[in-house]
Amino acid sequence: MSLSPEDKKVIEGYTRFVEKKLDKGVHPEKIASELVKSGWTEDSAIEFVEQIEARMDEWEDSPEGRSQLLHRAMRRTIIGFILLAIGISSLILSALEIKKGNGMMFIAIGPLLVGGYLFLVGLFDWLDYRQ
């Protein structure tokens, strides 16, 4: 059975949707229920999600997949470190200005929180994927 180009695009769209949800940690049953709400039968939705999950697991275990995951984890760690450094340096600089009596305290909460989160997530992902 040959699929039309439009059908292939629809299936690719659903595939990307399921991959993104699985990558974010959404439970497969919840993803299948979302597919059912969009017109799928329950059995076909569950089978589709399971096939994509199996394909993603195979990809993560492949050398190419592991390399890409390590690269993504390293990039997150570096970006997190840079943001954390920006937040900490702005905190130190504003503290020094206050000590001189020339300024107000400036705490860059965003870079500190986001940088810390990205750094830790990237670091733990890197430790997990390097094995």
C-alpha positions in Angstrom: 0.0 0.0 0.0 1.5 3.3 -1.1 0.8 6.5 0.9 0.1 9.8 -0.8 2.5 12.7 -0.1 -0.2 14.4 2.1 -0.6 11.2 4.1 3.1 11.0 4.6 3.2 14.6 5.9 0.4 13.9 8.3 2.2 10.8 9.7 5.5 12.7 9.9 3.7 15.4 11.9 2.2 12.8 14.3 5.6 11.2 14.6 7.3 14.5 15.6 4.5 15.2 18.0 4.9 11.8 19.8 8.7 12.1 19.7 8.6 15.6 21.3 6.2 14.4 24.0 8.3 11.3 24.8 11.4 13.4 24.9 9.8 15.7 27.5 8.9 12.7 29.6 5.2 12.5 29.0 3.8 9.1 29.8 3.1 7.0 26.6 -0.5 6.3 27.7 -1.2 10.0 28.0 0.2 10.6 24.5 -2.0 7.8 23.1 -5.1 9.4 24.8 -4.2 12.7 23.1 -4.1 10.8 19.7 -7.5 9.2 20.5 -8.9 12.7 21.1 -7.8 13.7 17.6 -9.6 10.7 16.0 -7.3 7.7 16.3 -8.6 4.4 17.6 -7.2 3.5 21.0 -5.4 0.4 19.8 -3.7 2.1 16.8 -2.7 5.1 19.0 -1.1 2.8 21.6 0.7 0.8 18.9 1.9 3.9 17.1 3.3 5.4 20.4 5.0 2.1 21.3 6.6 1.8 17.9 8.0 5.3 18.1 9.2 4.7 21.7 11.0 1.5 20.6 12.6 3.4 17.7 13.7 6.2 20.0 15.2 3.6 22.4 17.1 2.0 19.6 18.4 5.4 18.4 19.5 6.3 21.9 21.5 3.1 22.1 23.2 3.6 18.7 26.6 5.3 18.5 25.1 8.2 16.5 22.3 8.7 19.0 24.6 8.6 22.0 26.9 11.0 20.4 24.1 13.5 19.7 22.8 13.1 23.2 26.2 13.7 24.7 26.6 16.8 22.5 23.2 18.2 23.6 24.1 17.5 27.2 27.5 19.2 26.9 25.9 22.2 25.2 23.3 22.6 28.0 26.1 22.3 30.6 28.2 25.0 28.9 25.2 27.4 28.4 24.2 26.8 32.0 27.7 27.5 33.2 27.9 30.8 31.2 24.5 32.0 32.5 25.5 31.1 36.1 28.8 33.0 35.7 26.9 36.0 34.4 24.5 35.9 37.4 27.3 35.4 39.9 29.5 38.1 38.4 26.7 40.6 38.4 26.0 39.8 42.0 29.7 40.2 43.0 30.0 43.5 41.0 26.9 45.0 42.6 28.1 43.9 46.1 31.5 45.6 45.4 29.7 48.8 44.3 27.6 48.8 47.5 30.7 48.3 49.6 32.1 51.5 48.0 28.8 53.2 48.7 28.0 53.8 45.0 25.1 51.6 44.1 22.2 49.3 44.7 22.2 45.6 45.1 21.5 43.9 41.8 20.7 40.2 41.8 20.2 38.6 38.4 17.8 35.9 39.4 17.0 34.8 35.9 20.6 33.8 34.9 21.2 32.3 38.3 18.1 30.1 38.2 18.1 29.2 34.5 21.9 28.7 34.5 21.8 26.5 37.5 19.0 24.4 36.1 20.6 24.0 32.7 24.0 23.3 34.2 22.7 20.6 36.5 20.4 19.0 33.9 23.2 19.0 31.3 25.7 17.6 33.7 23.5 14.8 34.9 22.5 14.0 31.3 26.1 14.0 30.3 27.0 11.6 33.1 24.1 9.4 32.1 24.9 9.3 28.4 28.6 8.9 28.6 28.4 5.3 29.9 
